[in-house]
């Protein structure tokens, strides 16, 4: 139950406003009346024992953290059968996602500083004993205060690593575009998982575009679009650092968040000197790295600042306006420094020229190589084979000096003999085909079966099939047809609609029926004239939501299976149609489609029809319909098509916390992709697709990869739903 404004929680926290709402509870802004300060209160509504344990673990994790880029937990308590609550610092300001929406994309300087701050926070988490993985780094979890302070928030998916043991939480969730392949279950997560997600976050900040999904890239169904192809003004060094952090194979990424931070700071002339300070001033292992936010606003004493990052203050100003370091040099000192820089530059040029002459003496093939890569004009040189580079070497570290080598094309980088730099060993080449093939058994992690409707024997009937596409058999035999099946949460019964016809959208005169999975015990539910259809069984098994015409136009109702009472959940005008109900996995919310202003949108409401809230927008030409929740309650998938042309249906995704924004096209081609349902483990989707003029049932991963056709009958197969474990 949502807490009202002004409510006093735990005799201490006065609720001010709701900051966010999800399937498991809400986040509130409140006033701690004991201390007179604003706090954030996170709520868990006892949805399951596992989520309660996970929520408790989040409290323990945060309560023991002391780092300037992380929020502090100040209280944790449980209230009877109501729920448990986590009280933490309230961080005012916008998150990175909101900042990106406001500016489209961020300049290099801001991205570097945000990335450096987040890398420090991750490095601190990874260095704890036991180590902590965040596993949900994304723009929405990077908070920026009005003073420019940067915080990493939301530890709901955090994982505590005890030696080589698996995760101590049961949380499994992915954010398409920001999660690496291993987070989908292809391998164990480790600190490099957070490095990937941070790289993807910075990619989105630089380009204004969510990067291609990690699992789709691992399955070779997509390739990462280079940063500079989408944002040509981004520096090559910064783009290379971000792309390295997002390598599909974890061995090819930065191995620690600290490595990533140093590469980011080295990518810009304004921040490059900071990496030199880091080389010379190493904090003790028991302390976090110096914080960008801990810099004093100014240095009025004239003495050198003790903090190595004091030249780039953020705390005293927004990150969009980084200040140059203060200086007290005289004009003569400035001229002397300029002459010194010029002399050093000449010395470097002499050394480089000497090196090239020496290489030319010992390697006669050098002139031809230089001409091939465009450094000197092509001439008639004798043919000398040049070995292909196995890996682009972008940073070579010798002692304390860092030399950045930039090339336009990795495939043209020659290997010199003798070489003055370390050449990566061929043994580091990843083997994605062995590492990233998901193998849940059975597919989907549930009962390994799918129910669907088909007209293969005339009138549509409900069929059952294995996820391998075999064992297909009917479970209904009604003369007027049956369709729109939905499973009970225990996987033992199916609710469906009859009468039913193929290509029918509105089922006037239809009723709801329940049947056992073996086709026995056919039972009609109470109905009234008009038509009941589009049933959805609640996660607790006690209610069925459905669409009905009983009051003259489409509205959503809920039937209590214990006493057959029916409650109307939506209250709209006759010009606004509400339909396609879909329960959240915790049973406290229902997503649905509503036609407003001649266009369908996705909305949500509580299980009793309260607090309606828009999830997606739409317009006169784009309609959003058929929502379905992910098993963790964080994502809603839905179908999108042009009004009046439902032959090309896109599969769209939106995180519940991003409601009100545009969804993301999952790119599950070929189209149409509609009537989608999640598998029980959340890694797979079943849907109705089309091959030519034939409608069949397909499965695919949540990223749109590994598309497999389950049915091949020339009939019309539709309305698939994944069977839960009995």
C-alpha positions as CSV (number, residue, x, y, z in Angstrom):
1,X,0.0,0.0,0.0
2,X,1.5,3.3,-1.1
3,X,2.2,5.7,1.8
4,X,0.4,9.0,1.6
5,X,2.0,12.5,1.8
6,X,2.2,13.6,5.4
7,X,2.2,10.0,6.8
8,X,4.5,9.4,9.8
9,X,6.5,6.3,9.3
10,X,8.1,4.4,12.2
11,X,7.2,7.4,14.4
12,X,10.1,9.3,12.9
13,X,10.0,9.9,9.1
14,X,7.4,12.3,7.7
15,X,6.6,11.4,4.0
16,X,7.0,14.4,1.7
17,X,6.6,13.0,-1.8
18,X,7.0,9.8,-3.8
19,X,10.3,9.8,-5.8
20,X,9.7,6.6,-7.6
21,X,7.4,3.5,-7.7
22,X,8.1,-0.1,-8.8
23,X,6.7,-3.6,-8.6
24,X,8.3,-4.2,-5.2
25,X,7.5,-0.9,-3.5
26,X,8.2,2.8,-3.6
27,X,10.9,5.3,-2.9
28,X,9.9,8.3,-0.8
29,X,11.4,11.6,0.1
30,X,10.8,12.2,3.9
31,X,11.9,14.4,6.8
32,X,13.7,12.8,9.7
33,X,11.8,14.6,12.5
34,X,14.4,13.6,15.1
35,X,17.3,15.3,13.2
36,X,15.4,17.7,10.9
37,X,17.1,16.5,7.7
38,X,15.7,15.2,4.4
39,X,16.2,11.5,3.8
40,X,15.2,8.9,1.1
41,X,13.1,6.0,2.3
42,X,13.2,2.8,0.1
43,X,10.3,0.4,0.6
44,X,10.0,-3.4,0.1
45,X,6.5,-4.8,0.3
46,X,7.5,-8.4,1.3
47,X,6.8,-9.6,-2.2
48,X,8.8,-12.8,-1.7
49,X,11.2,-14.2,0.9
50,X,14.0,-14.0,-1.6
51,X,13.4,-10.3,-2.3
52,X,13.1,-9.6,1.4
53,X,16.5,-11.2,1.9
54,X,18.0,-9.3,-1.0
55,X,16.6,-6.0,0.4
56,X,18.1,-6.8,3.8
57,X,21.5,-7.5,2.1
58,X,21.3,-4.2,0.3
59,X,20.9,-2.5,3.7
60,X,23.9,-4.3,5.1
61,X,26.0,-3.5,2.1
62,X,25.3,0.2,2.2
63,X,25.5,0.6,5.9
64,X,29.2,-0.5,5.9
65,X,30.3,1.7,3.0
66,X,32.2,5.0,3.6
67,X,33.1,6.6,0.2
68,X,32.3,10.1,-1.1
69,X,30.6,8.8,-4.2
70,X,28.2,6.4,-2.4
71,X,25.1,7.2,-0.3
72,X,25.0,6.3,3.4
73,X,22.4,4.2,5.0
74,X,21.2,5.6,8.4
75,X,18.4,3.2,9.3
76,X,16.7,-0.1,8.5
77,X,13.5,-1.4,10.1
78,X,10.6,-3.8,9.5
79,X,6.9,-3.0,10.2
80,X,4.7,-6.1,10.9
81,X,3.3,-7.6,7.8
82,X,3.5,-4.3,5.9
83,X,7.1,-4.4,4.7
84,X,10.7,-3.3,5.4
85,X,12.3,0.1,4.9
86,X,15.7,1.4,4.2
87,X,16.6,5.0,5.1
88,X,19.5,6.7,3.4
89,X,20.9,10.0,2.4
90,X,18.6,12.0,0.2
91,X,20.6,13.2,-2.8
92,X,19.1,16.2,-4.5
93,X,19.6,16.8,-8.2
94,X,19.2,15.0,-11.5
95,X,20.5,11.6,-12.6
96,X,22.7,11.2,-15.6
97,X,19.7,9.9,-17.7
98,X,17.8,13.1,-17.0
99,X,20.9,15.2,-17.8
100,X,21.3,13.3,-21.1
101,X,17.7,13.9,-22.0
102,X,18.2,17.6,-21.3
103,X,21.4,18.0,-23.3
104,X,21.2,15.0,-25.7
105,X,24.8,14.2,-25.1
106,X,27.6,15.4,-22.8
107,X,31.0,16.9,-23.7
108,X,34.2,14.9,-23.3
109,X,35.3,16.7,-20.1
110,X,32.1,15.9,-18.3
111,X,32.1,12.3,-19.3
112,X,35.7,11.8,-18.2
113,X,35.0,13.3,-14.8
114,X,31.8,11.3,-14.3
115,X,33.6,8.2,-15.4
116,X,36.5,8.9,-13.1
117,X,34.2,9.4,-10.1
118,X,32.2,6.2,-10.8
119,X,35.5,4.3,-11.4
120,X,36.6,5.4,-8.0
121,X,33.4,4.3,-6.4
122,X,33.6,0.9,-8.2
123,X,37.2,0.4,-7.3
124,X,36.3,1.0,-3.6
125,X,33.5,-1.5,-3.8
126,X,35.6,-4.1,-5.6
127,X,38.4,-3.8,-3.0
128,X,36.1,-4.5,0.0
129,X,36.6,-7.7,1.9
130,X,34.4,-9.5,0.7
131,X,34.3,-7.8,-2.7
132,X,31.0,-6.1,-3.8
133,X,29.8,-5.9,-7.4
134,X,27.2,-3.3,-8.2
135,X,25.8,-5.0,-11.4
136,X,23.4,-2.3,-12.3
137,X,25.6,0.7,-13.4
138,X,23.5,2.8,-15.9
139,X,22.6,6.5,-16.4
140,X,19.6,6.2,-14.1
141,X,21.8,5.1,-11.2
142,X,24.4,7.9,-11.5
143,X,23.1,10.9,-9.5
144,X,24.5,14.4,-9.9
145,X,23.9,17.0,-7.2
146,X,23.4,20.7,-7.8
147,X,27.0,21.2,-6.6
148,X,28.3,18.8,-9.2
149,X,28.9,15.9,-6.7
150,X,28.5,12.5,-8.4
151,X,27.0,9.5,-6.7
152,X,26.5,5.8,-7.6
153,X,23.1,4.7,-6.2
154,X,20.7,1.7,-6.2
155,X,22.4,-1.4,-4.9
156,X,19.3,-3.6,-5.4
157,X,21.2,-6.0,-7.6
158,X,24.5,-5.9,-5.7
159,X,26.5,-9.1,-5.3
160,X,28.8,-10.0,-2.4
161,X,31.6,-12.3,-3.6
162,X,32.8,-14.7,-0.9
163,X,36.1,-16.0,-2.4
164,X,35.2,-18.1,-5.4
165,X,31.6,-18.7,-4.2
166,X,28.6,-17.7,-6.3
167,X,26.5,-14.7,-5.6
168,X,24.9,-14.5,-2.1
169,X,21.8,-12.9,-3.6
170,X,19.2,-14.3,-5.9
171,X,18.9,-11.2,-8.0
172,X,19.2,-11.7,-11.7
173,X,18.4,-8.8,-14.0
174,X,19.8,-7.2,-17.1
175,X,19.5,-3.8,-18.7
176,X,19.7,-4.2,-22.5
177,X,22.6,-2.2,-23.8
178,X,24.3,-1.7,-20.4
179,X,24.7,-5.4,-19.2
180,X,27.6,-7.5,-20.5
181,X,27.1,-11.0,-21.9
182,X,28.0,-12.8,-18.7
183,X,25.2,-11.1,-16.8
184,X,22.7,-13.0,-18.9
185,X,24.0,-16.2,-17.4
186,X,26.8,-17.1,-19.9
187,X,29.6,-16.8,-17.3
188,X,30.2,-15.7,-13.7
189,X,30.1,-12.0,-13.0
190,X,33.2,-10.2,-11.6
191,X,34.5,-6.6,-11.3
192,X,34.9,-6.5,-15.1
193,X,31.1,-6.7,-15.3
194,X,30.9,-3.3,-13.7
195,X,33.6,-2.0,-16.0
196,X,31.5,-3.0,-19.0
197,X,28.4,-1.3,-17.6
198,X,30.3,1.9,-16.8
199,X,31.7,1.9,-20.3
200,X,28.3,1.5,-21.8
201,X,27.0,4.3,-19.6
202,X,29.7,6.6,-20.8
203,X,29.1,5.5,-24.4
204,X,25.4,6.6,-24.1
205,X,26.5,9.9,-22.5
206,X,28.9,10.7,-25.3
207,X,26.7,9.7,-28.2
208,X,23.1,10.1,-26.9
209,X,22.4,6.5,-28.0
210,X,22.2,3.3,-26.0
211,X,24.8,0.9,-27.3
212,X,24.1,-2.4,-28.9
213,X,23.3,-5.2,-26.4
214,X,26.2,-7.2,-25.1
215,X,24.5,-10.6,-25.5
216,X,23.5,-9.9,-29.1
217,X,27.1,-8.9,-29.8
218,X,28.4,-12.1,-28.2
219,X,26.1,-14.2,-30.3
220,X,27.3,-12.2,-33.4
221,X,23.9,-10.8,-34.1
222,X,25.1,-7.2,-33.6
223,X,28.2,-5.2,-33.7
224,X,29.1,-2.2,-31.5
225,X,28.9,1.0,-33.5
226,X,32.1,2.9,-32.9
227,X,31.8,6.0,-30.6
228,X,33.2,8.3,-33.2
229,X,30.8,7.1,-35.9
230,X,28.0,8.5,-33.8
231,X,29.9,11.4,-32.3
232,X,32.8,12.4,-34.5
233,X,34.0,15.2,-32.2
234,X,34.8,12.7,-29.4
235,X,38.6,12.4,-28.9
236,X,40.1,9.2,-30.3
237,X,41.7,8.3,-26.9
238,X,38.4,8.7,-25.0
239,X,36.5,6.7,-27.6
240,X,39.2,3.9,-27.5
241,X,39.0,3.7,-23.7
242,X,35.2,3.5,-23.7
243,X,35.2,0.8,-26.4
244,X,37.9,-1.2,-24.6
245,X,35.8,-1.2,-21.5
246,X,32.9,-2.6,-23.5
247,X,34.7,-5.6,-25.1
248,X,32.6,-8.7,-25.3
249,X,35.3,-10.9,-23.8
250,X,36.0,-9.8,-20.2
251,X,39.7,-10.6,-20.7
252,X,39.9,-7.9,-23.4
253,X,38.5,-5.2,-21.1
254,X,40.2,-3.1,-18.5
255,X,40.8,-5.6,-15.7
256,X,40.0,-3.2,-12.9
257,X,38.0,0.0,-12.5
258,X,41.2,1.7,-11.5
259,X,42.7,0.9,-14.9
260,X,39.7,2.4,-16.6
261,X,39.9,5.5,-14.5
262,X,43.5,6.1,-15.5
263,X,42.7,5.6,-19.2
264,X,39.9,8.1,-19.0
265,X,42.0,10.7,-17.3
266,X,44.7,10.2,-19.9
267,X,42.3,10.8,-22.7
268,X,42.1,14.6,-22.3
269,X,44.8,17.3,-22.1
270,X,43.0,18.9,-19.2
271,X,43.0,15.7,-17.1
272,X,46.0,13.9,-18.4
273,X,48.4,15.3,-15.8
274,X,46.2,13.8,-13.1
275,X,47.2,10.4,-14.1
276,X,50.9,11.4,-13.5
277,X,49.9,12.4,-9.9
278,X,48.3,9.0,-9.5
279,X,51.5,7.3,-10.7
280,X,53.5,9.2,-8.0
281,X,51.0,9.2,-5.2
282,X,49.5,5.8,-4.4
283,X,46.9,5.7,-1.6
284,X,47.1,2.9,0.9
285,X,45.0,-0.2,0.1
286,X,42.8,0.5,3.1
287,X,41.7,3.9,1.7
288,X,39.7,4.8,-1.3
289,X,41.3,6.7,-4.1
290,X,41.2,10.5,-3.6
291,X,37.8,11.8,-4.5
292,X,37.1,14.4,-7.1
293,X,34.5,15.8,-4.8
294,X,36.9,16.2,-1.9
295,X,38.7,19.0,-3.5
296,X,38.7,22.4,-1.7
297,X,37.1,25.3,-3.5
298,X,40.2,27.3,-3.6
299,X,43.7,27.5,-2.2
300,X,44.2,30.9,-0.7
301,X,47.5,30.1,1.1
302,X,49.6,30.0,-2.0
303,X,51.0,26.6,-0.9
304,X,50.8,23.6,-3.2
305,X,47.5,21.7,-2.6
306,X,47.8,18.4,-0.8
307,X,45.1,16.7,-2.8
308,X,46.5,15.5,-6.2
309,X,43.2,16.2,-7.9
310,X,42.8,19.7,-6.6
311,X,43.5,21.2,-10.0
312,X,40.1,20.0,-11.3
313,X,37.5,21.0,-8.7
314,X,34.0,19.8,-9.1
315,X,32.4,20.2,-5.7
316,X,32.2,24.0,-6.0
317,X,30.6,24.0,-9.4
318,X,28.5,21.9,-11.8
319,X,30.5,19.4,-13.8
320,X,29.5,21.1,-17.1
321,X,31.8,24.0,-16.3
322,X,35.2,22.5,-15.2
323,X,37.6,25.2,-14.0
324,X,41.2,25.5,-15.0
325,X,43.6,25.1,-12.1
326,X,44.3,28.4,-10.3
327,X,47.7,29.9,-11.0
328,X,49.9,32.6,-9.3
329,X,52.7,32.5,-12.0
330,X,54.2,35.8,-13.2
331,X,54.5,36.5,-16.9
332,X,58.2,35.8,-16.8
333,X,57.5,32.4,-15.3
334,X,54.9,31.7,-17.9
335,X,57.4,32.6,-20.8
336,X,60.1,30.4,-19.1
337,X,57.7,27.5,-18.9
338,X,56.7,27.9,-22.5
339,X,60.4,27.9,-23.6
340,X,60.9,24.8,-21.5
341,X,58.0,23.0,-23.2
342,X,59.3,23.9,-26.6
343,X,62.8,22.6,-25.8
344,X,61.3,19.4,-24.5
345,X,59.3,19.1,-27.7
346,X,62.4,19.5,-29.9
347,X,64.2,16.8,-27.8
348,X,61.4,14.4,-28.3
349,X,61.4,15.0,-32.1
350,X,65.2,14.4,-32.2
351,X,64.7,11.1,-30.3
352,X,61.9,10.0,-32.6
353,X,63.8,10.9,-35.7
354,X,66.9,9.0,-34.4
355,X,64.7,6.0,-33.6
356,X,63.3,5.9,-37.2
357,X,66.8,6.2,-38.7
358,X,68.0,3.3,-36.5
359,X,65.0,1.2,-37.5
360,X,65.6,2.0,-41.1
361,X,69.2,0.8,-40.8
362,X,68.3,-2.5,-39.1
363,X,65.0,-3.0,-40.9
364,X,65.3,-2.2,-44.6
365,X,61.6,-3.0,-45.1
366,X,60.6,0.0,-43.0
367,X,60.2,2.5,-45.9
368,X,57.8,0.3,-47.7
369,X,55.7,-0.3,-44.5
370,X,55.6,3.5,-43.8
371,X,54.4,4.1,-47.4
372,X,51.7,1.4,-47.1
373,X,50.2,3.0,-44.1
374,X,50.4,6.5,-45.7
375,X,53.2,8.1,-43.6
376,X,55.5,8.6,-46.6
377,X,54.7,8.7,-50.4
378,X,54.5,5.3,-52.2
379,X,57.6,4.4,-54.1
380,X,58.9,1.3,-56.0
381,X,60.1,-0.7,-53.1
382,X,61.0,-4.4,-53.2
383,X,58.1,-6.6,-51.9
384,X,58.6,-7.4,-48.3
385,X,55.8,-9.3,-46.4
386,X,54.4,-7.5,-43.4
387,X,52.9,-9.7,-40.7
388,X,49.3,-8.8,-39.7
389,X,48.8,-7.4,-36.3
390,X,46.8,-9.6,-34.0
391,X,45.8,-6.8,-31.7
392,X,45.9,-3.0,-31.8
393,X,48.3,-1.6,-29.3
394,X,47.0,1.7,-28.1
395,X,48.9,2.4,-24.9
396,X,52.5,1.4,-24.1
397,X,53.8,2.0,-20.6
398,X,57.5,2.3,-20.1
399,X,58.6,3.2,-16.6
400,X,56.5,6.2,-15.7
401,X,56.0,7.6,-19.2
402,X,52.9,6.8,-21.1
403,X,53.0,6.9,-24.9
404,X,49.7,6.9,-26.8
405,X,49.8,5.4,-30.3
406,X,46.8,6.3,-32.5
407,X,46.1,4.5,-35.8
408,X,43.3,4.9,-38.2
409,X,42.9,1.2,-38.9
410,X,43.9,-1.6,-36.6
411,X,44.4,-4.0,-39.6
412,X,47.1,-1.9,-41.1
413,X,49.3,-1.7,-37.9
414,X,52.6,-3.5,-38.8
415,X,54.6,-5.6,-36.4
416,X,58.2,-4.4,-36.3
417,X,61.2,-6.6,-35.8
418,X,63.0,-5.9,-33.6
419,X,60.2,-4.4,-31.5
420,X,60.7,-1.9,-28.7
421,X,57.3,-2.5,-27.1
422,X,55.6,-5.5,-25.6
423,X,53.5,-7.4,-28.2
424,X,50.3,-9.0,-26.9
425,X,50.5,-12.8,-26.8
426,X,48.2,-14.6,-29.2
427,X,46.9,-16.7,-26.3
428,X,44.8,-13.8,-25.2
429,X,42.5,-14.2,-28.2
430,X,39.0,-14.9,-26.8
431,X,36.8,-17.8,-27.9
432,X,33.3,-16.4,-27.7
433,X,31.7,-19.5,-29.1
434,X,32.8,-21.5,-26.1
435,X,32.2,-18.8,-23.5
436,X,28.9,-17.1,-24.3
437,X,26.5,-19.8,-25.4
438,X,23.6,-19.8,-22.9
439,X,22.4,-23.3,-22.0
440,X,19.5,-23.2,-19.5
441,X,17.9,-26.6,-19.1
442,X,15.1,-26.8,-20.0
443,X,15.0,-23.7,-22.2
444,X,13.3,-21.0,-20.2
445,X,14.0,-22.6,-16.8
446,X,10.3,-23.6,-16.3
447,X,8.3,-26.6,-17.3
448,X,9.8,-26.6,-20.8
449,X,6.4,-26.3,-22.4
450,X,4.4,-23.6,-24.3
451,X,0.6,-23.3,-24.7
452,X,-0.7,-21.6,-27.9
453,X,-3.8,-21.4,-30.1
454,X,-4.0,-22.8,-33.6
455,X,-6.6,-23.4,-36.3
456,X,-4.8,-26.4,-37.7
457,X,-7.9,-28.6,-37.3
458,X,-10.5,-26.0,-38.2
459,X,-11.7,-23.8,-35.4
460,X,-8.9,-22.5,-33.2
461,X,-8.0,-24.7,-30.2
462,X,-5.5,-24.6,-27.3
463,X,-2.4,-26.7,-27.9
464,X,0.6,-27.7,-25.8
465,X,4.1,-28.0,-27.2
466,X,7.6,-28.6,-25.8
467,X,10.2,-25.9,-26.2
468,X,12.0,-28.1,-28.7
469,X,9.0,-27.8,-31.0
470,X,7.8,-31.4,-30.5
471,X,5.1,-33.1,-28.5
472,X,2.4,-30.9,-29.9
473,X,-1.1,-31.9,-28.8
474,X,-4.5,-30.2,-28.3
475,X,-6.1,-29.8,-24.8
476,X,-9.4,-28.3,-26.0
477,X,-12.0,-29.4,-28.5
478,X,-14.7,-26.7,-28.6
479,X,-16.9,-26.3,-31.7
480,X,-16.8,-22.5,-31.4
481,X,-13.0,-22.4,-30.9
482,X,-10.7,-21.4,-28.0
483,X,-7.8,-18.9,-27.8
484,X,-6.0,-16.4,-25.6
485,X,-4.6,-19.0,-23.1
486,X,-2.9,-17.9,-19.9
487,X,-1.4,-20.2,-17.2
488,X,-2.2,-20.4,-13.5
489,X,0.9,-19.5,-11.5
490,X,1.4,-23.2,-10.5
491,X,1.3,-24.3,-14.2
492,X,-1.6,-26.7,-13.6
493,X,-4.5,-24.9,-15.2
494,X,-5.2,-22.6,-18.2
495,X,-7.8,-19.8,-18.5
496,X,-8.9,-19.1,-22.1
497,X,-11.6,-17.5,-24.3
498,X,-14.4,-19.1,-26.3
499,X,-16.0,-18.5,-28.8
500,X,-12.9,-17.6,-30.8
501,X,-12.0,-16.9,-34.4
502,X,-8.7,-16.3,-36.2
503,X,-7.8,-12.7,-36.8
504,X,-10.4,-11.5,-34.3
505,X,-9.5,-8.5,-32.2
506,X,-12.7,-7.9,-30.1
507,X,-14.5,-10.9,-28.8
508,X,-18.2,-10.0,-28.6
509,X,-20.2,-12.6,-26.8
510,X,-17.2,-14.6,-25.6
511,X,-16.7,-16.0,-22.1
512,X,-13.8,-17.2,-19.9
513,X,-13.1,-20.9,-19.2
514,X,-10.6,-22.8,-17.0
515,X,-9.3,-26.2,-17.9
516,X,-6.6,-28.5,-16.4
517,X,-3.3,-28.8,-18.3
518,X,-4.4,-32.3,-19.5
519,X,-7.6,-31.0,-21.0
520,X,-9.9,-32.2,-18.1
521,X,-12.2,-30.3,-15.8
522,X,-13.5,-27.7,-18.2
523,X,-15.1,-25.0,-16.1
524,X,-16.8,-21.8,-17.3
525,X,-16.4,-18.6,-15.2
526,X,-19.3,-16.4,-14.5
527,X,-20.1,-14.0,-17.3
528,X,-22.7,-11.4,-18.4
529,X,-23.8,-10.3,-21.9
530,X,-21.2,-8.3,-23.8
531,X,-18.1,-10.4,-24.0
532,X,-15.1,-11.2,-21.7
533,X,-11.7,-11.8,-23.2
534,X,-7.9,-11.2,-22.8
535,X,-7.6,-13.0,-19.4
536,X,-4.5,-12.7,-17.2
537,X,-4.0,-14.8,-14.1
538,X,-2.6,-13.0,-11.0
539,X,0.7,-14.3,-9.6
540,X,-1.0,-15.4,-6.3
541,X,-3.5,-17.4,-8.3
542,X,-6.5,-15.8,-6.6
543,X,-7.7,-13.4,-9.3
544,X,-8.0,-13.2,-13.1
545,X,-7.9,-9.8,-14.8
546,X,-9.7,-9.5,-18.1
547,X,-11.1,-7.1,-20.7
548,X,-14.9,-6.9,-21.0
549,X,-17.6,-5.2,-23.0
550,X,-20.2,-5.8,-20.3
551,X,-20.6,-2.0,-19.7
552,X,-20.8,-1.1,-23.4
553,X,-17.1,-0.4,-24.1
554,X,-13.8,-2.1,-23.3
555,X,-12.8,-1.8,-19.7
556,X,-10.6,-4.0,-17.4
557,X,-12.1,-6.1,-14.6
558,X,-10.9,-8.6,-12.0
559,X,-12.7,-11.7,-10.9
560,X,-12.1,-13.2,-7.4
561,X,-11.8,-16.9,-8.0
562,X,-12.8,-17.7,-4.3
563,X,-16.3,-16.1,-4.5
564,X,-16.7,-15.2,-8.2
565,X,-17.1,-11.5,-7.4
566,X,-16.1,-9.1,-10.2
567,X,-14.6,-5.7,-9.7
568,X,-14.2,-3.0,-12.4
569,X,-10.6,-1.6,-12.3
570,X,-10.7,1.1,-14.9
571,X,-13.0,4.1,-15.1
572,X,-12.7,5.7,-18.5
573,X,-15.1,7.4,-20.9
574,X,-16.8,5.5,-23.8
575,X,-14.2,7.0,-26.1
576,X,-11.3,5.6,-24.1
577,X,-10.8,1.8,-24.4
578,X,-8.8,0.0,-21.7
579,X,-7.6,-3.6,-22.5
580,X,-4.6,-6.1,-22.5
581,X,-4.1,-6.4,-18.7
582,X,-0.8,-7.8,-17.5
583,X,0.1,-8.4,-13.9
584,X,3.4,-7.4,-12.4
585,X,5.2,-10.5,-11.0
586,X,4.5,-9.3,-7.5
587,X,0.7,-8.9,-8.0
588,X,0.5,-5.3,-6.8
589,X,0.3,-3.6,-10.3
590,X,-1.3,-4.2,-13.6
591,X,0.0,-2.8,-16.9
592,X,-2.5,-2.3,-19.7
593,X,-3.2,-0.5,-23.0
594,X,-5.6,2.4,-23.2
595,X,-6.8,4.2,-26.2
596,X,-6.7,7.9,-25.6
597,X,-7.0,10.7,-28.2
598,X,-7.3,8.0,-30.9
599,X,-4.0,6.3,-30.0
600,X,-3.0,3.4,-27.7
601,X,-0.6,3.9,-24.9
602,X,0.8,1.7,-22.1
603,X,-0.4,2.6,-18.6
604,X,-0.2,0.9,-15.2
605,X,-2.4,0.9,-12.1
606,X,-2.5,-0.9,-8.7
607,X,-4.2,-4.3,-8.5
608,X,-7.3,-2.5,-7.2
609,X,-7.4,0.1,-10.1
610,X,-5.8,3.0,-8.2
611,X,-3.0,5.4,-9.1
612,X,-3.2,5.1,-13.0
613,X,0.1,6.2,-14.5
614,X,1.3,6.5,-18.1
615,X,4.2,4.3,-19.0
616,X,4.7,5.1,-22.7
617,X,3.7,7.9,-25.0
618,X,2.2,7.6,-28.5
619,X,0.8,9.6,-31.3
620,X,-1.8,9.3,-34.0
621,X,0.3,7.0,-36.1
622,X,2.3,4.9,-33.5
623,X,0.3,2.6,-31.2
624,X,1.6,0.7,-28.2
625,X,-0.3,-2.4,-27.0
626,X,0.1,-5.9,-25.4
627,X,2.3,-5.2,-22.4
628,X,4.1,-7.9,-20.5
629,X,6.3,-7.6,-17.3
630,X,9.7,-9.2,-16.9
631,X,10.0,-11.7,-14.1
632,X,11.9,-9.2,-11.9
633,X,9.3,-6.5,-12.4
634,X,11.8,-4.0,-13.8
635,X,11.0,-4.1,-17.5
636,X,7.8,-4.0,-19.6
637,X,7.9,-5.3,-23.1
638,X,5.1,-4.2,-25.5
639,X,4.2,-4.3,-29.2
640,X,4.3,-1.2,-31.3
641,X,2.8,-0.7,-34.8
642,X,1.5,1.9,-37.1
643,X,-2.2,2.6,-36.6
644,X,-4.3,0.6,-39.0
645,X,-1.2,-1.4,-40.3
646,X,-0.6,-4.2,-37.7
647,X,1.4,-6.3,-40.2
648,X,4.7,-4.8,-39.1
649,X,4.9,-5.1,-35.3
650,X,8.0,-4.0,-33.4
651,X,9.0,-5.4,-30.0
652,X,9.7,-2.6,-27.6
653,X,11.1,-2.4,-24.1
654,X,11.0,0.2,-21.4
655,X,12.2,0.0,-17.8
656,X,9.5,0.8,-15.3
657,X,11.7,3.4,-13.7
658,X,12.0,5.1,-17.1
659,X,8.2,5.4,-17.5
660,X,7.0,8.4,-19.4
661,X,9.9,8.2,-21.9
662,X,10.3,6.5,-25.2
663,X,10.9,2.7,-25.3
664,X,13.8,0.9,-26.9
665,X,13.4,-1.2,-30.0
666,X,14.9,-4.6,-29.3
667,X,15.6,-5.1,-33.0
668,X,14.0,-8.6,-33.0
669,X,13.7,-8.8,-36.8
670,X,12.2,-10.0,-39.0
671,X,8.8,-8.5,-38.2
672,X,6.2,-8.9,-36.9
673,X,7.0,-9.8,-33.3
674,X,3.9,-9.8,-31.2
675,X,2.0,-11.5,-28.3
676,X,5.3,-11.9,-26.4
677,X,5.7,-13.8,-23.1
678,X,8.7,-14.2,-20.8
679,X,10.1,-17.6,-19.8
680,X,10.2,-18.3,-16.1
681,X,13.9,-17.6,-15.8
682,X,13.6,-14.3,-17.6
683,X,16.2,-15.1,-20.3
684,X,13.9,-16.1,-23.2
685,X,10.9,-14.9,-25.0
686,X,8.2,-16.7,-26.9
687,X,6.2,-14.8,-29.5
688,X,4.0,-15.0,-32.6
689,X,6.0,-14.3,-35.8
690,X,5.5,-14.6,-39.5
691,X,7.4,-16.4,-42.3
692,X,5.8,-15.3,-45.6
693,X,2.0,-15.6,-45.1
694,X,2.3,-18.2,-42.3
695,X,2.0,-17.3,-38.6
696,X,4.1,-19.5,-36.3
697,X,5.5,-19.6,-32.8
698,X,9.1,-18.6,-32.2
699,X,11.5,-18.3,-29.2
700,X,14.4,-15.9,-28.8
701,X,16.6,-14.5,-26.1
702,X,15.6,-11.3,-24.4
703,X,18.1,-9.4,-26.6
704,X,16.5,-10.7,-29.8
705,X,19.2,-13.3,-30.5
706,X,19.1,-17.1,-31.2
707,X,15.7,-16.9,-32.9
708,X,14.2,-20.4,-33.3
709,X,11.0,-21.4,-35.0
710,X,8.9,-23.9,-32.9
711,X,5.9,-24.5,-35.1
712,X,5.9,-25.1,-38.9
713,X,2.4,-26.1,-39.6
714,X,0.8,-24.1,-42.5
715,X,-2.0,-23.1,-40.1
716,X,-2.4,-20.0,-38.1
717,X,-0.5,-20.4,-34.7
718,X,-0.9,-17.5,-32.2
719,X,-1.2,-16.4,-28.6
720,X,1.8,-18.3,-27.1
721,X,2.4,-18.4,-23.3
722,X,5.2,-20.1,-21.4
723,X,4.2,-22.7,-18.8
724,X,5.5,-22.1,-15.2
725,X,7.0,-24.9,-13.2
726,X,4.3,-27.1,-11.6
